[in-house]
Amino acid sequence: MKYLNIAIVAHVDAGKTSLTENLLYQTKTIKKVGKVDNGDTQTDSLNIERRRGITIKASPISFYFNDIKINLIDTPGHADFISEVERSLVVLDGAVLVVSGVEGIQAQTKIILDSLIKLKIPTIIFINKLDRTGADVNKVIQQLKDFIHVINLYNLEILEKNKIKIKKKDWSSLELELVDILSVNNDELISEFMQHGEIKSKMIYEEFKNQVSLCMVSPVIIGSAINGVGIVELLQAISDYIPINKRQNVLLSGLVFKKENSLLAANNKCFFRLFAGCINRGDIVNVISNHGVNSGLLKIKKLSKLERGKLVETDMIACNDIGVIHNSDLNIGDVLGYDTELIKKIKFTQPNMEVSVRSKDPSEENKLFIILKSLSNADPNIHISKDPINNSIKLRIFGEIQKEFIHHTLEEDYNLQVQFGETSIVYIEKPIGEGRHIEKIGDSHNPFIATIGLKVEPSFDRKDFEYEILTEKGALPQAFYNAIEESIKLTLEQGLYGWEVKGIKVTLYEVNYISPISTAADFRNLTPIVLMHALHKAETNIFEPINYFNLYTTSKNLDKIVSFLIKSRAQILYHASKNLNVHLKGTVPVSEINKINKKIKNLAEGEGNFISEPFSFREIINKNELPIKKRSGFNPLDRSEYLLSLTKGLKDKSV
């Protein structure tokens, strides 16, 4: 059996889900084409997806064409769910990029296309909605040529009442255009022409397929997904131009790219792509965690595969196929077998907004936390934390649509009535200089039977956290060392201004204890005092999250747009113009994103597309407007209150 794994990718409302439905219908996988407006599509299975008419979760489904099993992933188009797209790309053999023939290239489309080119994923472009008023296939082709070499394989014919049909272009009429495009990356074509006065059609065709496989050029199919025009032609192009992985390594190598969690562990589903080897039910496989650490062995008790629109149990998943492992603790990004060169690394974009959530029924707070924890385990881009003092729950998210999705899931799937607070920006702190502090056994202000000396400084390796032990080996029992390290990591979650401290190196340079009096608790409780005093001496700066943005507009009102961006504290790093079209790239604080989104379309008079994604952090220069986060618990810098809180905690435990 031959296998292909492809994704449908595009901007919101380009027609991805409609295209998926018609691919399934044309291959006799389903008997009726579902409509997004009717809420009966195969891949938009969530109620919120059907209600809003957008795709939120990447949904794998399979069909057959030309003796090839094609596993297809319908991915989200909204920026809040870009992480779903990123995780899907790394398991693909190819992609279909859908572009609306009316709206043309959108900002999100360009970002996705950049990712496809960067990962060298063969891409077929489907120009959709050509039956709509205002559709202009030639205009879209010209837009595409600004980003990638393309060749349109079909002519469009407009019939009465906006009905359309397409006809394949004669290959001989395409050869001159193809040679012009292909010779950019292959000088042999020009040499062949110079030596023989012609280039054989077979050579042109083979080079075309080769450059498509390397994402140097993309074939274009045109049509109308909702009316089934261009569907058969697209299927044939997938079969012809997306190369099938023919490697049959015996060394098992697979990647978990999607997880569906349930409160019942037996209902957990972990979707994986096998790049080499095969997995049988009953096998015991090696697992490497998404952090690169060997996690031990996993016995495969239950397997399923994608089969003609359904998930069915199976005894074996073959090389190159997508499978599902049930009832396991696997996580997205985990490697099954061995981490080979076939596996591309998953990028986990980190959310930089935070929102509190609580149950309207106080008695269900614990249930809420358990469910959110389950959701975060299935999606590494949902971060959940709980304040140990007031038990408030906080979520890290990408945007308001994602918050709405979580809200909907809790109420519709788990019957939990919840209330969200206002969304806020998440800042971080970084140390400015070096700071040292030591507390010794017997010091009048140290009630613990422990000696700890810590040094903090910026991490010059640009790591979020580094930890080094300079004490003599065996100076403490291992349990005491573990208590110190765990306490350091926990303490750094709240720095001098209340924000998480990153970009820091912590060095343990002196320790002592008295046996058998000292306990791990002595070291665990003393560490925050020592660390925070060292951090106070080093001082910290606050950094705000910034997004990387792409702005596509026209030269009309460009001066006003640039002036507005600069006032919004944006830094423009790239400026290009072609004809009347302008492309700007740069960085901008997350706190300005909503304002820019609302204003930019007015300034551009409807001809501006602004899109951004999490990028990095930038130091806040204006020290008079530093954001302070209210601390959870007592500050170890206030020794008396901190010690009092520990005493109270001990008393509470004894009750």
C-alpha positions as CSV (number, residue, x, y, z in Angstrom):
1,M,0.0,0.0,0.0
2,K,1.2,3.5,-0.8
3,Y,0.5,6.3,1.7
4,L,0.4,10.1,1.5
5,N,-0.1,12.5,4.4
6,I,-1.3,15.9,3.3
7,A,-2.9,19.0,4.9
8,I,-5.4,21.5,3.7
9,V,-4.0,25.0,4.8
10,A,-5.3,28.5,4.2
11,H,-6.6,31.7,5.7
12,V,-9.9,31.9,7.4
13,D,-12.9,31.5,5.0
14,A,-10.9,30.4,2.0
15,G,-13.0,27.3,1.7
16,K,-10.7,24.6,3.3
17,T,-13.5,22.6,4.9
18,S,-15.7,22.8,1.8
19,L,-12.8,21.5,-0.2
20,T,-12.3,18.6,2.2
21,E,-16.0,17.6,2.0
22,N,-15.8,17.5,-1.8
23,L,-12.6,15.5,-1.8
24,L,-14.3,12.9,0.5
25,Y,-17.4,12.9,-1.6
26,Q,-15.5,12.5,-4.9
27,T,-13.6,9.5,-3.5
28,K,-16.8,7.9,-2.3
29,T,-15.8,8.3,1.3
30,I,-19.0,10.0,2.2
31,K,-22.4,9.9,0.5
32,K,-23.4,13.5,0.9
33,V,-21.4,16.7,0.9
34,G,-21.7,18.5,4.2
35,K,-22.0,22.3,4.4
36,V,-20.3,24.5,6.9
37,D,-23.4,26.6,7.1
38,N,-25.5,23.5,7.9
39,G,-23.0,22.3,10.5
40,D,-22.8,18.8,9.1
41,T,-19.2,18.6,7.9
42,Q,-16.9,15.7,8.6
43,T,-13.9,17.5,10.0
44,D,-15.5,20.5,11.9
45,S,-16.9,18.2,14.5
46,L,-16.9,20.6,17.4
47,N,-20.1,22.6,18.0
48,I,-18.2,25.9,18.2
49,E,-16.5,25.1,14.8
50,R,-19.9,24.6,13.2
51,R,-21.5,27.6,14.9
52,R,-18.7,30.0,13.8
53,G,-17.9,28.3,10.5
54,I,-14.2,28.1,11.3
55,T,-11.8,25.2,11.9
56,I,-10.2,25.1,15.4
57,K,-8.7,21.7,15.8
58,A,-6.6,19.9,13.2
59,S,-8.8,16.9,12.1
60,P,-7.2,13.9,10.4
61,I,-9.4,11.9,8.0
62,S,-8.6,9.4,5.2
63,F,-9.7,8.4,1.7
64,Y,-8.3,6.5,-1.3
65,F,-7.4,7.6,-4.8
66,N,-5.4,5.8,-7.5
67,D,-4.4,3.0,-5.1
68,I,-3.0,5.5,-2.6
69,K,-4.3,5.9,0.9
70,I,-4.4,9.6,1.6
71,N,-4.5,10.8,5.2
72,L,-5.8,14.4,5.1
73,I,-5.6,17.0,7.9
74,D,-8.0,19.9,7.7
75,T,-6.1,22.6,9.7
76,P,-7.3,25.9,11.3
77,G,-6.9,29.2,9.6
78,H,-7.4,31.6,12.5
79,A,-4.2,33.1,14.0
80,D,-5.2,32.0,17.5
81,F,-4.8,28.4,16.5
82,I,-1.5,28.7,14.4
83,S,0.0,26.2,16.8
84,E,-2.4,23.5,15.5
85,V,-1.1,24.3,11.9
86,E,2.6,24.2,13.1
87,R,2.2,20.8,14.7
88,S,0.5,19.3,11.6
89,L,3.1,20.5,9.1
90,V,5.9,18.3,10.5
91,V,4.1,15.1,9.7
92,L,3.3,15.9,6.1
93,D,4.4,14.6,2.7
94,G,2.7,17.6,1.0
95,A,0.1,20.3,1.4
96,V,-2.8,21.9,-0.5
97,L,-2.9,25.7,0.0
98,V,-6.3,27.1,-0.6
99,V,-6.6,30.7,-1.8
100,S,-9.9,32.5,-2.4
101,G,-10.2,33.8,-6.0
102,V,-12.1,36.8,-4.6
103,E,-10.1,37.9,-1.6
104,G,-6.8,36.7,-3.0
105,I,-3.7,36.3,-0.9
106,Q,-4.2,37.1,2.8
107,A,-1.7,37.8,5.5
108,Q,-2.2,34.4,7.2
109,T,-1.8,32.7,3.9
110,K,1.6,34.2,3.4
111,I,2.8,33.1,6.9
112,I,1.6,29.6,6.2
113,L,3.3,29.6,2.8
114,D,6.5,30.8,4.4
115,S,6.4,27.8,6.8
116,L,5.8,25.4,3.9
117,I,8.7,26.8,1.9
118,K,11.0,26.7,5.0
119,L,10.1,23.1,5.7
120,K,10.3,22.2,2.0
121,I,6.9,20.7,2.0
122,P,5.6,20.1,-1.6
123,T,2.6,22.4,-2.1
124,I,-0.2,22.4,-4.6
125,I,-2.3,25.6,-4.7
126,F,-6.0,25.5,-5.2
127,I,-7.6,28.8,-6.3
128,N,-11.1,28.5,-5.0
129,K,-14.4,30.4,-5.3
130,L,-13.9,31.3,-9.0
131,D,-17.7,31.1,-9.4
132,R,-18.1,34.1,-7.2
133,T,-18.6,37.7,-8.4
134,G,-15.3,39.5,-8.2
135,A,-13.2,36.4,-8.6
136,D,-10.0,37.1,-10.6
137,V,-7.7,34.1,-11.2
138,N,-5.1,36.1,-13.1
139,K,-4.8,38.6,-10.2
140,V,-4.3,35.8,-7.7
141,I,-1.7,34.1,-9.9
142,Q,0.3,37.4,-10.0
143,Q,0.0,37.7,-6.2
144,L,1.3,34.2,-5.7
145,K,4.3,34.9,-8.0
146,D,5.6,37.4,-5.4
147,F,6.2,34.5,-3.0
148,I,6.8,31.3,-5.0
149,H,7.1,30.1,-8.6
150,V,3.8,28.8,-9.8
151,I,2.4,27.3,-12.9
152,N,-1.3,27.3,-13.6
153,L,-2.2,24.0,-15.3
154,Y,-5.8,24.9,-16.3
155,N,-7.9,27.4,-18.3
156,L,-11.1,28.8,-16.8
157,E,-14.3,29.1,-18.8
158,I,-17.2,31.2,-17.5
159,L,-20.6,29.8,-18.3
160,E,-24.0,31.4,-17.7
161,K,-25.1,32.4,-14.2
162,N,-21.6,32.4,-12.8
163,K,-21.2,28.7,-13.5
164,I,-17.7,27.6,-14.5
165,K,-15.7,24.8,-15.9
166,I,-12.0,24.2,-16.3
167,K,-9.9,22.6,-19.0
168,K,-6.4,21.3,-18.8
169,K,-3.8,23.3,-20.8
170,D,-1.9,21.5,-23.5
171,W,1.5,20.5,-22.1
172,S,3.3,21.9,-25.2
173,S,1.8,25.3,-24.4
174,L,3.2,25.2,-20.9
175,E,6.7,24.1,-21.7
176,L,8.2,27.5,-22.6
177,E,6.8,29.0,-19.3
178,L,8.0,26.0,-17.4
179,V,11.6,26.1,-18.8
180,D,11.7,29.8,-17.8
181,I,10.7,29.0,-14.2
182,L,12.6,25.8,-13.8
183,S,15.9,27.1,-15.2
184,V,16.1,29.5,-12.3
185,N,17.1,26.5,-10.1
186,N,18.6,24.2,-12.7
187,D,21.2,25.4,-15.2
188,E,21.2,22.0,-17.0
189,L,18.0,22.9,-18.8
190,I,19.7,25.9,-20.5
191,S,22.8,23.8,-21.3
192,E,20.5,21.1,-22.8
193,F,18.9,23.7,-25.0
194,M,22.2,25.3,-26.0
195,Q,23.6,21.9,-27.0
196,H,20.7,20.3,-28.8
197,G,18.4,23.3,-29.7
198,E,15.5,21.8,-27.8
199,I,14.6,20.3,-24.4
200,K,12.6,17.0,-24.4
201,S,9.2,17.1,-22.8
202,K,10.1,14.2,-20.6
203,M,13.1,16.1,-19.1
204,I,10.9,19.2,-18.5
205,Y,8.2,17.1,-16.8
206,E,10.7,15.2,-14.6
207,E,12.4,18.4,-13.5
208,F,9.0,20.0,-12.8
209,K,8.1,17.1,-10.5
210,N,11.5,17.3,-8.8
211,Q,11.2,21.0,-8.1
212,V,7.6,20.6,-6.8
213,S,9.0,17.9,-4.4
214,L,11.5,20.5,-3.1
215,C,8.8,23.2,-2.8
216,M,10.6,25.4,-5.4
217,V,7.6,25.6,-7.6
218,S,3.9,24.9,-7.1
219,P,1.3,23.6,-9.6
220,V,-2.0,25.6,-9.5
221,I,-5.4,24.0,-9.8
222,I,-8.4,26.3,-10.2
223,G,-12.1,25.8,-9.5
224,S,-15.0,26.0,-7.0
225,A,-14.9,23.6,-4.1
226,I,-18.5,24.1,-3.1
227,N,-19.7,23.2,-6.6
228,G,-17.2,20.3,-7.1
229,V,-15.3,22.1,-9.9
230,G,-11.6,21.2,-9.9
231,I,-11.8,18.4,-7.3
232,V,-10.9,15.5,-9.6
233,E,-8.1,17.6,-11.1
234,L,-6.8,18.4,-7.6
235,L,-6.8,14.7,-6.6
236,Q,-4.9,13.8,-9.8
237,A,-2.3,16.6,-9.0
238,I,-1.9,15.2,-5.5
239,S,-1.3,11.7,-7.0
240,D,1.1,13.1,-9.7
241,Y,3.2,15.6,-7.9
242,I,3.4,14.9,-4.1
243,P,6.2,12.3,-3.7
244,I,5.6,9.2,-1.7
245,N,8.1,8.4,1.0
246,K,9.7,5.1,-0.1
247,R,12.0,4.7,2.9
248,Q,11.4,1.4,4.6
249,N,13.9,1.6,7.5
250,V,13.5,-1.2,10.0
251,L,14.4,1.3,12.8
252,L,11.1,2.4,14.2
253,S,10.6,6.2,14.0
254,G,7.3,8.0,14.6
255,L,6.0,11.3,16.0
256,V,2.9,12.1,18.1
257,F,1.4,15.3,16.6
258,K,-2.1,15.4,18.1
259,K,-3.8,14.3,21.3
260,E,-7.4,14.0,22.3
261,N,-7.7,13.8,26.1
262,S,-10.6,12.5,28.1
263,L,-11.3,12.4,31.8
264,L,-11.4,8.6,31.3
265,A,-7.8,7.6,30.5
266,A,-9.1,4.7,28.4
267,N,-10.6,7.2,26.0
268,N,-7.4,9.1,25.3
269,K,-6.3,9.2,21.7
270,C,-2.7,10.0,20.6
271,F,-2.3,10.5,16.8
272,F,1.1,9.6,15.4
273,R,2.8,9.5,12.0
274,L,5.2,6.6,11.3
275,F,8.2,7.7,9.2
276,A,10.0,4.3,9.4
277,G,9.2,0.8,10.7
278,C,5.8,-0.4,11.7
279,I,3.9,-0.8,15.0
280,N,1.8,-3.9,16.0
281,R,-0.6,-4.3,18.8
282,G,1.2,-5.8,21.7
283,D,4.6,-4.3,20.7
284,I,6.8,-2.7,23.3
285,V,8.3,0.5,21.9
286,N,10.8,3.0,23.1
287,V,9.6,6.5,23.8
288,I,11.6,9.8,23.8
289,S,9.8,12.7,25.4
290,N,9.2,16.1,23.6
291,H,12.0,17.4,25.8
292,G,14.5,14.9,24.2
293,V,14.6,12.7,27.3
294,N,14.2,8.9,27.1
295,S,10.9,8.1,28.8
296,G,11.2,4.4,28.9
297,L,9.1,1.7,27.2
298,L,5.4,1.7,26.2
299,K,3.3,-1.4,25.5
300,I,0.8,-0.9,22.7
301,K,-2.5,-2.3,24.0
302,K,-4.9,-0.8,21.5
303,L,-4.4,0.7,18.0
304,S,-6.6,2.4,15.5
305,K,-6.2,3.7,12.0
306,L,-8.0,6.2,9.8
307,E,-10.2,4.4,7.3
308,R,-12.5,6.1,4.8
309,G,-13.6,8.8,7.1
310,K,-13.7,6.7,10.3
311,L,-11.4,5.6,13.1
312,V,-11.3,1.8,13.2
313,E,-9.3,-0.7,15.4
314,T,-6.4,-2.4,13.8
315,D,-3.6,-4.8,14.6
316,M,-0.9,-2.9,12.8
317,I,0.1,0.6,11.5
318,A,2.4,0.5,8.5
319,C,5.3,2.7,7.6
320,N,4.2,6.2,6.5
321,D,0.6,5.7,7.8
322,I,-1.1,7.7,10.6
323,G,-2.3,5.7,13.6
324,V,-3.8,6.2,17.0
325,I,-2.6,4.8,20.3
326,H,-5.3,4.6,23.0
327,N,-5.0,4.8,26.7
328,S,-1.5,6.2,27.0
329,D,0.3,9.0,28.7
330,L,2.0,10.1,25.5
331,N,2.3,13.8,24.7
332,I,2.5,15.9,21.6
333,G,6.0,15.9,20.3
334,D,6.9,12.5,21.8
335,V,9.0,10.2,19.5
336,L,8.1,6.6,19.2
337,G,11.1,4.4,18.6
338,Y,14.1,6.5,17.7
339,D,14.7,10.2,16.8
340,T,15.9,9.9,13.3
341,E,16.6,12.6,10.6
342,L,13.2,11.9,9.1
343,I,11.5,13.7,12.0
344,K,11.2,17.4,11.8
345,K,11.1,19.1,15.2
346,I,7.7,20.5,16.5
347,K,7.7,24.2,17.3
348,F,5.7,25.1,20.4
349,T,4.7,28.7,20.1
350,Q,4.3,30.1,23.7
351,P,1.1,32.1,24.5
352,N,1.7,35.5,26.0
353,M,-1.7,36.4,27.4
354,E,-3.3,35.3,30.6
355,V,-6.9,35.1,31.9
356,S,-8.4,33.9,35.2
357,V,-11.3,31.4,35.1
358,R,-13.6,30.3,37.9
359,S,-16.6,28.1,38.3
360,K,-19.9,29.9,38.9
361,D,-20.6,27.0,41.4
362,P,-17.7,27.2,44.0
363,S,-18.2,23.5,44.8
364,E,-17.0,22.6,41.3
365,E,-13.7,24.5,41.4
366,N,-11.7,21.3,41.8
367,K,-13.6,19.7,39.0
368,L,-12.8,22.7,36.8
369,F,-9.1,22.5,37.6
370,I,-9.0,18.7,36.7
371,I,-10.7,19.3,33.4
372,L,-8.5,22.2,32.4
373,K,-5.5,20.2,33.3
374,S,-6.7,17.5,31.0
375,L,-7.2,20.0,28.2
376,S,-3.7,21.4,28.7
377,N,-2.2,17.9,28.6
378,A,-3.8,17.5,25.2
379,D,-2.7,20.9,23.9
380,P,0.8,22.0,24.9
381,N,-0.2,25.6,24.1
382,I,-2.7,25.9,26.9
383,H,-0.9,26.6,30.1
384,I,-2.7,26.3,33.4
385,S,-1.6,27.4,36.9
386,K,-3.3,27.5,40.3
387,D,-2.6,30.1,43.0
388,P,-1.8,28.0,46.1
389,I,-3.0,30.8,48.4
390,N,-6.5,31.7,47.0
391,N,-6.8,28.7,44.6
392,S,-7.6,31.0,41.6
393,I,-7.0,29.3,38.2
394,K,-5.2,31.1,35.4
395,L,-4.8,30.2,31.8
396,R,-2.2,31.3,29.2
397,I,-3.8,31.8,25.8
398,F,-3.2,33.3,22.4
399,G,-6.3,35.3,22.0
400,E,-10.0,35.8,22.5
401,I,-11.1,33.2,20.0
402,Q,-9.1,30.6,21.9
403,K,-10.7,31.8,25.1
404,E,-14.1,31.4,23.6
405,F,-13.2,27.9,22.5
406,I,-12.2,26.9,26.0
407,H,-15.3,28.5,27.4
408,H,-17.5,26.6,25.0
409,T,-15.7,23.3,25.7
410,L,-16.2,23.6,29.4
411,E,-19.9,24.4,29.1
412,E,-20.9,22.2,26.2
413,D,-18.8,19.1,26.8
414,Y,-18.5,19.1,30.6
415,N,-21.6,21.0,31.7
416,L,-19.5,23.5,33.7
417,Q,-20.8,27.1,34.0
418,V,-17.7,29.3,34.2
419,Q,-16.7,32.9,34.2
420,F,-13.6,34.4,32.7
421,G,-11.8,37.6,33.9
422,E,-10.2,40.2,31.7
423,T,-7.4,39.1,29.5
424,S,-4.0,40.5,30.5
425,I,-0.5,40.6,29.1
426,V,2.2,38.3,30.5
427,Y,5.6,40.0,31.2
428,I,8.8,38.4,32.3
429,E,11.8,39.6,34.4
430,K,15.5,39.1,33.7
431,P,18.5,39.8,36.0
432,I,20.6,42.9,35.2
433,G,23.8,42.0,37.0
434,E,25.3,39.5,39.5
435,G,24.0,39.0,43.1
436,R,25.2,36.7,45.9
437,H,23.6,35.8,49.2
438,I,24.3,33.2,51.9
439,E,22.5,32.1,55.0
440,K,24.5,29.9,57.5
441,I,23.5,27.5,60.2
442,G,23.5,29.4,63.5
443,D,22.9,32.9,62.0
444,S,20.6,34.8,64.4
445,H,18.1,35.4,61.5
446,N,18.2,31.9,60.1
447,P,15.8,29.5,61.9
448,F,16.7,26.5,59.6
449,I,19.3,23.9,60.2
450,A,20.8,24.5,56.7
451,T,23.5,26.6,55.0
452,I,22.9,27.8,51.5
453,G,24.9,30.2,49.3
454,L,23.5,31.2,45.9
455,K,24.8,33.4,43.1
456,V,22.5,34.7,40.3
457,E,23.4,36.3,37.0
458,P,22.2,36.7,33.5
459,S,22.3,33.5,31.4
460,F,24.9,34.2,28.7
461,D,23.9,31.1,26.8
462,R,20.5,32.8,26.3
463,K,18.7,29.9,28.1
464,D,15.6,30.6,30.2
465,F,17.2,28.8,33.2
466,E,20.6,27.5,34.0
467,Y,21.6,25.8,37.2
468,E,25.1,24.9,38.4
469,I,26.4,23.2,41.6
470,L,30.0,24.2,42.6
471,T,29.9,22.5,46.0
472,E,32.1,19.5,46.8
473,K,30.4,16.3,45.5
474,G,28.5,14.6,48.2
475,A,28.4,17.7,50.5
476,L,24.7,17.1,50.9
477,P,22.4,14.1,50.7
478,Q,20.8,14.0,47.2
479,A,17.3,14.6,48.6
480,F,18.6,18.0,50.0
481,Y,20.0,18.9,46.6
482,N,16.7,18.0,45.0
483,A,14.8,20.2,47.5
484,I,17.0,23.2,46.7
485,E,16.6,22.9,42.9
486,E,12.9,22.4,43.1
487,S,12.5,25.4,45.4
488,I,14.7,27.5,43.1
489,K,12.4,26.8,40.1
490,L,9.3,27.5,42.1
491,T,10.6,30.7,43.5
492,L,11.6,32.0,40.1
493,E,8.0,32.0,39.1
494,Q,7.7,35.3,40.9
495,G,10.5,37.8,40.7
496,L,11.0,41.2,42.3
497,Y,8.1,42.6,40.4
498,G,5.9,39.5,40.6
499,W,6.7,38.2,37.0
500,E,8.4,34.9,36.1
501,V,12.2,35.3,36.0
502,K,13.9,34.0,32.8
503,G,17.3,34.3,31.2
504,I,18.9,33.6,34.6
505,K,21.8,31.4,35.8
506,V,21.7,30.2,39.4
507,T,24.9,28.8,41.0
508,L,24.9,26.9,44.3
509,Y,28.3,27.7,45.8
510,E,28.1,26.8,49.5
511,V,26.1,24.3,51.6
512,N,26.2,22.7,55.0
513,Y,23.9,20.6,57.2
514,I,23.9,18.8,60.6
515,S,23.1,15.1,60.6
516,P,20.6,13.8,61.6
517,I,18.9,17.1,62.6
518,S,18.7,18.8,59.1
519,T,15.8,17.9,56.8
520,A,15.0,18.4,53.2
521,A,12.3,20.9,54.4
522,D,15.0,23.1,55.9
523,F,16.7,23.5,52.5
524,R,13.4,23.8,50.7
525,N,12.2,26.6,53.0
526,L,15.5,28.5,53.2
527,T,16.1,28.6,49.4
528,P,13.5,31.2,48.6
529,I,15.0,33.7,51.2
530,V,18.6,33.2,49.8
531,L,17.5,33.3,46.2
532,M,15.3,36.4,46.5
533,H,18.0,38.3,48.4
534,A,20.6,37.4,45.7
535,L,18.1,38.5,43.0
536,H,17.5,41.8,44.9
537,K,21.2,42.5,44.8
538,A,21.4,41.6,41.1
539,E,18.2,43.6,40.2
540,T,15.9,42.8,37.4
541,N,14.4,44.5,34.3
542,I,10.9,43.8,33.1
543,F,10.4,42.7,29.5
544,E,7.2,42.9,27.5
545,P,6.1,40.3,25.0
546,I,6.4,41.3,21.3
547,N,4.9,39.8,18.2
548,Y,6.4,39.6,14.8
549,F,4.1,41.1,12.3
550,N,3.5,41.1,8.5
551,L,1.5,44.0,7.0
552,Y,0.4,43.9,3.4
553,T,-1.1,47.0,2.0
554,T,-1.0,49.5,-0.8
555,S,1.1,52.6,-1.2
556,K,-2.1,54.6,-0.6
557,N,-1.9,56.3,2.9
558,L,1.4,54.5,3.6
559,D,2.7,57.5,5.5
560,K,-0.2,57.5,7.9
561,I,0.1,53.8,8.4
562,V,3.8,53.9,9.2
563,S,3.3,56.9,11.5
564,F,0.6,55.0,13.4
565,L,2.8,51.9,13.7
566,I,5.7,53.9,15.1
567,K,3.3,55.6,17.6
568,S,2.2,52.1,18.6
569,R,5.9,51.3,19.4
570,A,6.4,49.1,16.4
571,Q,9.8,48.5,14.9
572,I,9.8,48.2,11.2
573,L,12.5,45.8,10.1
574,Y,11.7,45.2,6.4
575,H,10.0,47.2,3.7
576,A,9.4,46.1,0.1
577,S,7.2,47.4,-2.6
578,K,6.1,46.1,-6.0
579,N,3.9,48.1,-8.3
580,L,1.4,49.6,-5.8
581,N,1.7,46.8,-3.2
582,V,3.7,47.2,0.0
583,H,5.0,44.6,2.4
584,L,6.2,45.6,5.9
585,K,7.7,43.3,8.5
586,G,8.6,44.1,12.1
587,T,7.9,43.7,15.8
588,V,5.3,45.3,18.0
589,P,4.3,44.9,21.7
590,V,1.4,42.5,22.3
591,S,-0.3,45.2,24.3
592,E,-0.8,47.2,21.1
593,I,-2.1,44.3,18.9
594,N,-5.9,44.9,19.4
595,K,-5.6,48.6,18.8
596,I,-3.6,48.0,15.6
597,N,-6.1,45.4,14.3
598,K,-9.0,47.8,14.7
599,K,-7.2,50.8,13.2
600,I,-5.1,49.5,10.4
601,K,-8.0,48.6,8.1
602,N,-9.5,52.1,8.4
603,L,-6.1,53.7,7.6
604,A,-5.6,51.3,4.7
605,E,-9.2,51.9,3.5
606,G,-9.9,48.2,3.5
607,E,-6.7,47.2,1.7
608,G,-4.5,46.3,4.6
609,N,-3.9,42.8,6.0
610,F,-2.1,42.8,9.4
611,I,-1.2,39.6,11.1
612,S,1.2,38.8,14.0
613,E,2.5,35.8,15.9
614,P,4.4,35.5,19.2
615,F,8.1,36.3,18.7
616,S,10.1,37.4,21.8
617,F,10.4,39.9,24.6
618,R,11.7,43.5,24.7
619,E,12.9,45.4,27.7
620,I,10.6,48.2,29.0
621,I,12.6,51.4,28.7
622,N,10.1,53.7,30.6
623,K,10.8,52.8,34.2
624,N,8.0,55.0,35.4
625,E,5.4,52.7,33.9
626,L,6.6,49.3,35.0
627,P,3.8,46.8,35.3
628,I,3.7,45.1,38.7
629,K,2.0,41.8,39.3
630,K,0.3,41.1,42.6
631,R,2.2,38.3,44.3
632,S,0.8,34.9,45.1
633,G,1.7,34.2,48.7
634,F,4.3,36.0,50.8
635,N,7.5,37.6,49.5
636,P,10.6,35.9,50.9
637,L,12.3,39.3,50.9
638,D,9.9,40.1,53.8
639,R,11.5,37.6,56.2
640,S,9.1,38.0,59.1
641,E,5.9,37.6,57.0
642,Y,7.4,34.7,55.0
643,L,8.4,32.8,58.2
644,L,5.1,33.5,59.7
645,S,3.4,32.0,56.6
646,L,5.5,28.9,56.9
647,T,4.5,28.5,60.6
648,K,0.9,29.0,59.7
649,G,1.2,26.4,56.9
650,L,2.7,23.9,59.4
651,K,-0.1,24.5,61.9
652,D,-2.7,24.1,59.2
653,K,-1.2,20.7,58.1
654,S,-1.3,19.5,61.7
655,V,-5.0,20.1,62.1
